[in-house]
Amino acid sequence: MGAPAQELLDDVARLEAADPGGMLRQVASSAAQVRSALQAASEADLSAAIAAVRPRAIVVAGMGGSGIAGDVLAGACGQGCAAAIVSVKGYQLPGWVGAADLVIAVSCSGSTEETLAVAADAVRRGCRLIGVGGAGSPLAGVAEQARAPFIPVVSAGMPRSTLWGLSIPLIVIAERLGLAEVGPAAYEDTAAALEQVSHQCRPSSEVFMNPGKMLATELLGTLPMIWGTSALTGVAGYRFSCQLSENSKYPAVSGVLPEVNHNQVVTFDGPFAGAAEVPLRLVVLRDSREHPQVAKRREASVQLAARRGIGVTELAAEGEHPLRRLASLIQLIDYATVYLGIAAGLDPSPVAAIQELKARIA
């Protein structure tokens, strides 16, 4: 990163001016979201959806910043979950979904057309339904008509910065169904982790002491290739690529080991490697629970990249509970992508292309 960009990131007044939508403040609200969403979900009457037998599958319908809540749920429950957890990011439910399944429709605004279509489809098929999103919204209306539970969510500003407000209700539902082991201590530990990262990445902390700003400096001017080393950190990697798109207006490639060793690794010998004008940068998201063979593949991949002149960044998930490990990575990612957008001279908040697309198909 050049001196002008670093000077910008270390000037609090200029940072605030470059972030008129308050995206940094929205990211800082994550811990509060955990606590308020936990209370809202705990107070909701979910008996209509969870009193019967355990569902065969939990199908989470949502798009963009709301849709990733389903991926967070799957990561928090783990691969040993007794029910399938499937994310649907589109207009239709899979053909196999029926009365034995629970559909959770998630929309921060409550008006996402794809999610409304899936919720209506779930009602027609006789699925159990729970809505999560904006109070008084069309989605809340669908839930009311279907006599289904609805958990209201207060937006932090943008759907992508309301991740925890949208995700925690899903985890509470899974916990009530006996599909996740969390408990009050783990929720509070997750909130504490989010607060810790927020303190480290606060705007007043200078680049050399600020992990979010440091990560942004490493990524500026590169093509990030983000690899998770487990299903859990793969969720963080996908989140990373989405946040780079929206907050930084940056392209990125994400994947999970060992699969990426069978395809993406070949780009180490391509036109974006080494001394390319826009070089690859490998970002490895490590998990303490990674498979032993994956650990070997991770080490070998890092060596291959370094020998080809490709920069490497390794980030480690911290904590015991999967929810806490995920939070430790995602909060850093969210800060870094906002700082990267600002360093590149862009306002991180607007998503003009999304709005134009919506207008074109309205």
C-alpha positions as CSV (number, residue, x, y, z in Angstrom):
1,M,0.0,0.0,0.0
2,G,1.3,3.5,-0.9
3,A,1.8,6.2,1.7
4,P,-1.3,8.2,0.7
5,A,-3.6,5.2,1.4
6,Q,-1.9,4.4,4.7
7,E,-2.2,8.1,5.7
8,L,-5.9,8.0,4.9
9,L,-6.5,4.9,7.0
10,D,-4.7,6.5,10.0
11,D,-6.6,9.8,9.8
12,V,-9.8,9.3,11.8
13,A,-11.4,12.5,10.4
14,R,-10.7,11.5,6.8
15,L,-11.9,7.9,7.5
16,E,-15.2,9.2,8.8
17,A,-15.6,11.5,5.8
18,A,-14.8,8.6,3.4
19,D,-17.5,6.4,5.1
20,P,-20.6,8.6,5.0
21,G,-22.9,5.6,5.2
22,G,-21.4,4.6,8.6
23,M,-20.3,1.1,7.5
24,L,-17.6,1.0,10.2
25,R,-20.2,1.8,12.8
26,Q,-22.5,-0.9,11.5
27,V,-19.7,-3.5,11.7
28,A,-19.0,-2.4,15.3
29,S,-22.6,-3.2,16.2
30,S,-22.1,-7.0,15.8
31,A,-21.8,-7.9,19.5
32,A,-25.0,-5.9,20.3
33,Q,-26.7,-7.8,17.5
34,V,-25.9,-11.1,19.1
35,R,-27.4,-10.1,22.4
36,S,-30.5,-8.4,21.0
37,A,-31.2,-11.2,18.5
38,L,-30.8,-13.8,21.2
39,Q,-33.4,-12.0,23.3
40,A,-35.8,-11.6,20.4
41,A,-35.5,-15.2,19.4
42,S,-35.9,-16.4,23.1
43,E,-39.1,-14.3,23.4
44,A,-40.7,-15.6,20.2
45,D,-43.3,-18.3,20.4
46,L,-41.8,-21.0,18.2
47,S,-44.0,-23.8,19.4
48,A,-46.0,-24.1,16.1
49,A,-42.8,-25.0,14.2
50,I,-40.7,-26.9,16.7
51,A,-43.2,-28.7,19.0
52,A,-43.7,-31.6,16.5
53,V,-41.0,-34.2,15.7
54,R,-37.6,-33.1,14.6
55,P,-37.6,-32.0,11.0
56,R,-35.8,-34.1,8.4
57,A,-34.1,-31.0,7.1
58,I,-33.8,-27.3,7.9
59,V,-34.0,-25.3,4.6
60,V,-32.9,-21.7,4.9
61,A,-34.1,-19.4,2.2
62,G,-32.4,-16.0,1.8
63,M,-30.4,-13.9,-0.5
64,G,-27.2,-11.9,-0.2
65,G,-26.4,-10.6,3.3
66,S,-29.5,-12.4,4.6
67,G,-28.9,-15.7,2.8
68,I,-25.5,-16.3,4.4
69,A,-27.3,-16.8,7.7
70,G,-28.0,-20.3,6.5
71,D,-24.3,-20.9,5.9
72,V,-23.5,-19.6,9.4
73,L,-26.2,-22.0,10.8
74,A,-24.6,-25.0,9.0
75,G,-21.2,-24.0,10.3
76,A,-22.3,-23.6,13.8
77,C,-24.1,-26.9,13.9
78,G,-21.2,-28.8,12.3
79,Q,-21.0,-31.7,9.9
80,G,-22.3,-34.1,12.5
81,C,-25.7,-32.4,12.7
82,A,-28.6,-34.9,12.9
83,A,-30.6,-33.0,10.3
84,A,-29.6,-31.7,6.9
85,I,-29.1,-28.0,6.7
86,V,-29.6,-26.6,3.2
87,S,-29.4,-23.0,2.0
88,V,-31.7,-22.0,-0.9
89,K,-30.6,-18.8,-2.7
90,G,-33.1,-18.5,-5.4
91,Y,-36.9,-18.6,-6.2
92,Q,-37.7,-22.3,-5.7
93,L,-37.4,-25.0,-3.1
94,P,-35.7,-28.3,-4.1
95,G,-38.2,-30.9,-5.3
96,W,-37.7,-33.1,-2.3
97,V,-38.7,-30.5,0.3
98,G,-42.1,-31.2,1.9
99,A,-44.1,-31.6,5.1
100,A,-41.3,-33.3,6.9
101,D,-39.0,-30.3,6.6
102,L,-38.7,-26.9,8.3
103,V,-38.2,-23.8,6.0
104,I,-36.8,-20.7,7.6
105,A,-37.3,-17.6,5.3
106,V,-34.7,-14.9,6.1
107,S,-34.9,-11.4,4.7
108,C,-33.5,-8.3,6.5
109,S,-36.0,-6.1,4.7
110,G,-38.7,-8.7,4.6
111,S,-39.4,-7.8,1.0
112,T,-36.8,-9.9,-1.0
113,E,-38.7,-11.3,-3.9
114,E,-36.9,-14.6,-4.1
115,T,-37.4,-15.3,-0.4
116,L,-41.1,-14.4,-0.5
117,A,-41.5,-16.8,-3.4
118,V,-39.8,-19.6,-1.5
119,A,-41.9,-18.9,1.7
120,A,-45.1,-19.0,-0.3
121,D,-44.0,-22.3,-1.9
122,A,-43.2,-23.7,1.5
123,V,-46.8,-22.9,2.7
124,R,-48.2,-24.6,-0.4
125,R,-46.2,-27.7,0.2
126,G,-47.3,-28.0,3.9
127,C,-43.8,-27.3,5.3
128,R,-43.3,-25.9,8.7
129,L,-42.3,-22.3,8.3
130,I,-40.5,-19.7,10.4
131,G,-39.9,-16.1,9.2
132,V,-36.9,-14.0,10.2
133,G,-36.7,-10.3,9.1
134,G,-38.1,-6.9,9.2
135,A,-41.2,-6.3,11.4
136,G,-44.4,-5.3,9.5
137,S,-42.9,-6.5,6.2
138,P,-44.4,-8.7,3.5
139,L,-42.5,-11.7,4.9
140,A,-44.1,-11.0,8.3
141,G,-47.4,-11.0,6.5
142,V,-46.8,-14.3,4.8
143,A,-45.9,-15.8,8.2
144,E,-49.0,-14.3,9.8
145,Q,-51.3,-15.7,7.1
146,A,-49.7,-19.2,7.5
147,R,-49.9,-18.9,11.3
148,A,-46.2,-19.4,11.4
149,P,-43.7,-18.0,13.9
150,F,-41.9,-14.8,13.0
151,I,-38.8,-13.3,14.6
152,P,-38.4,-9.6,14.0
153,V,-34.9,-8.3,13.2
154,V,-33.7,-4.7,13.5
155,S,-31.4,-3.8,10.7
156,A,-27.9,-2.4,11.5
157,G,-28.2,-0.4,8.3
158,M,-27.3,-2.8,5.5
159,P,-28.3,-6.5,5.3
160,R,-24.7,-7.5,5.0
161,S,-23.9,-5.7,8.3
162,T,-26.8,-7.4,10.1
163,L,-25.3,-10.8,9.8
164,W,-25.5,-11.6,13.5
165,G,-29.0,-10.2,14.0
166,L,-30.1,-12.6,11.2
167,S,-28.0,-15.6,12.1
168,I,-28.5,-15.9,15.9
169,P,-32.3,-16.6,15.6
170,L,-31.5,-19.5,13.3
171,I,-29.1,-21.0,15.8
172,V,-31.6,-20.5,18.6
173,I,-34.1,-22.5,16.5
174,A,-31.6,-25.3,15.9
175,E,-30.8,-25.3,19.6
176,R,-34.5,-25.7,20.5
177,L,-34.7,-28.6,18.1
178,G,-31.7,-30.3,19.7
179,L,-29.5,-29.8,16.6
180,A,-27.0,-27.4,18.1
181,E,-25.2,-27.2,21.4
182,V,-24.6,-23.5,22.3
183,G,-25.9,-22.2,25.6
184,P,-25.7,-18.8,27.2
185,A,-22.0,-18.9,27.8
186,A,-21.2,-19.6,24.1
187,Y,-23.4,-16.8,22.9
188,E,-21.8,-14.4,25.3
189,D,-18.3,-15.6,24.4
190,T,-19.1,-15.0,20.8
191,A,-20.3,-11.5,21.6
192,A,-17.1,-10.9,23.6
193,A,-15.0,-12.1,20.6
194,L,-16.8,-9.6,18.3
195,E,-16.1,-6.8,20.8
196,Q,-12.5,-7.8,21.1
197,V,-12.0,-7.6,17.3
198,S,-13.9,-4.4,17.1
199,H,-11.6,-2.8,19.7
200,Q,-8.5,-4.0,17.8
201,C,-9.9,-2.8,14.5
202,R,-11.3,0.5,15.7
203,P,-10.7,3.5,13.4
204,S,-8.5,5.3,15.9
205,S,-6.0,2.4,15.9
206,E,-3.1,2.9,13.5
207,V,-2.3,0.5,10.7
208,F,0.7,-1.2,12.4
209,M,-1.5,-2.1,15.4
210,N,-4.8,-2.7,13.6
211,P,-5.3,-6.2,12.1
212,G,-8.2,-5.0,9.9
213,K,-6.2,-2.2,8.4
214,M,-3.2,-4.4,8.0
215,L,-5.2,-7.0,6.1
216,A,-6.6,-4.3,3.9
217,T,-3.0,-3.1,3.1
218,E,-2.0,-6.6,2.1
219,L,-5.0,-7.0,-0.2
220,L,-4.9,-3.6,-2.0
221,G,-4.0,-4.0,-5.6
222,T,-4.1,-7.8,-5.6
223,L,-6.6,-10.6,-6.7
224,P,-7.5,-12.4,-3.5
225,M,-7.8,-16.2,-3.6
226,I,-9.4,-17.2,-0.3
227,W,-9.1,-20.8,1.0
228,G,-10.8,-22.2,4.1
229,T,-9.3,-25.3,5.7
230,S,-12.6,-26.7,7.0
231,A,-16.3,-26.4,6.3
232,L,-16.5,-23.7,9.0
233,T,-13.7,-21.5,7.7
234,G,-15.1,-22.1,4.2
235,V,-18.2,-20.2,5.3
236,A,-15.9,-17.4,6.4
237,G,-14.1,-17.5,3.1
238,Y,-17.4,-17.2,1.2
239,R,-18.3,-14.3,3.4
240,F,-15.0,-12.8,2.7
241,S,-15.5,-12.9,-1.1
242,C,-19.1,-11.4,-0.7
243,Q,-17.8,-8.6,1.5
244,L,-15.0,-7.8,-0.9
245,S,-17.6,-7.5,-3.6
246,E,-19.9,-5.2,-1.7
247,N,-17.7,-3.2,0.7
248,S,-14.6,-3.0,-1.5
249,K,-16.1,-3.5,-5.0
250,Y,-13.3,-6.1,-5.4
251,P,-13.4,-9.5,-7.2
252,A,-12.2,-12.5,-5.3
253,V,-12.1,-16.3,-5.6
254,S,-13.0,-18.5,-2.7
255,G,-12.9,-22.2,-2.0
256,V,-12.2,-24.9,0.6
257,L,-9.4,-27.4,1.0
258,P,-8.9,-30.1,-0.2
259,E,-11.2,-29.4,-3.2
260,V,-9.2,-26.3,-4.3
261,N,-6.0,-28.4,-4.5
262,H,-7.7,-30.2,-7.4
263,N,-8.4,-27.0,-9.5
264,Q,-7.7,-23.5,-8.2
265,V,-4.1,-24.3,-7.2
266,V,-3.2,-24.4,-10.9
267,T,-3.7,-20.7,-11.1
268,F,-0.3,-20.4,-9.3
269,D,1.2,-21.0,-12.7
270,G,-1.1,-18.6,-14.6
271,P,-1.0,-14.9,-15.7
272,F,-1.9,-13.5,-12.3
273,A,1.0,-15.2,-10.4
274,G,4.3,-13.7,-9.4
275,A,5.1,-10.3,-10.9
276,A,1.7,-9.8,-12.6
277,E,0.3,-6.2,-12.7
278,V,-2.6,-7.4,-10.5
279,P,-1.0,-10.4,-8.7
280,L,-2.8,-13.2,-6.9
281,R,-2.7,-13.1,-3.1
282,L,-3.5,-16.4,-1.3
283,V,-5.5,-15.9,1.9
284,V,-5.7,-19.1,4.0
285,L,-8.4,-19.2,6.8
286,R,-7.1,-21.8,9.2
287,D,-9.3,-23.8,11.6
288,S,-8.0,-25.6,14.7
289,R,-10.4,-28.5,13.8
290,E,-9.0,-29.1,10.3
291,H,-8.4,-32.6,9.1
292,P,-4.7,-33.8,9.5
293,Q,-4.4,-34.3,5.7
294,V,-5.8,-30.9,5.1
295,A,-3.2,-29.5,7.4
296,K,-0.5,-31.1,5.2
297,R,-2.2,-29.7,2.1
298,R,-2.4,-26.3,3.6
299,E,1.3,-26.2,4.4
300,A,2.3,-27.5,1.0
301,S,0.0,-25.0,-0.7
302,V,1.6,-22.1,1.1
303,Q,5.0,-23.3,0.1
304,L,4.0,-23.7,-3.5
305,A,2.6,-20.1,-3.6
306,A,5.7,-18.6,-1.9
307,R,8.0,-20.3,-4.4
308,R,6.1,-18.8,-7.2
309,G,6.3,-15.3,-5.7
310,I,2.7,-15.2,-4.6
311,G,2.0,-13.3,-1.4
312,V,0.4,-15.3,1.4
313,T,-1.8,-14.3,4.3
314,E,-2.8,-16.8,7.0
315,L,-5.6,-16.1,9.4
316,A,-6.5,-18.4,12.3
317,A,-10.0,-18.9,13.8
318,E,-9.8,-18.5,17.5
319,G,-11.8,-20.2,20.3
320,E,-13.4,-23.6,21.1
321,H,-17.0,-23.3,20.1
322,P,-17.6,-23.1,16.3
323,L,-19.8,-20.0,16.6
324,R,-17.0,-18.2,18.4
325,R,-14.3,-19.4,15.9
326,L,-16.5,-18.2,13.0
327,A,-17.1,-14.8,14.7
328,S,-13.3,-14.2,15.2
329,L,-12.7,-14.5,11.5
330,I,-15.8,-12.8,10.1
331,Q,-15.5,-9.7,12.2
332,L,-11.9,-9.1,11.1
333,I,-13.0,-9.8,7.5
334,D,-15.8,-7.2,7.7
335,Y,-13.5,-4.5,9.0
336,A,-10.8,-5.3,6.5
337,T,-13.1,-5.1,3.5
338,V,-14.5,-1.7,4.6
339,Y,-11.0,-0.4,5.1
340,L,-10.0,-1.8,1.7
341,G,-12.8,0.0,0.0
342,I,-11.9,3.3,1.6
343,A,-8.2,2.8,0.8
344,A,-9.1,2.2,-2.9
345,G,-11.0,5.6,-2.8
346,L,-14.5,4.1,-2.8
347,D,-17.5,4.6,-0.5
348,P,-18.0,1.1,1.0
349,S,-21.8,1.5,1.5
350,P,-23.5,1.9,-1.9
351,V,-24.4,-1.1,-4.0
352,A,-25.4,0.8,-7.1
353,A,-25.2,-2.1,-9.5
354,I,-27.6,-4.1,-7.3
355,Q,-30.1,-1.3,-7.2
356,E,-29.9,-0.8,-11.0
357,L,-30.5,-4.5,-11.5
358,K,-33.6,-4.4,-9.3
359,A,-34.9,-1.4,-11.1
360,R,-34.5,-3.1,-14.5
361,I,-36.4,-6.2,-13.5
362,A,-39.1,-4.5,-11.4
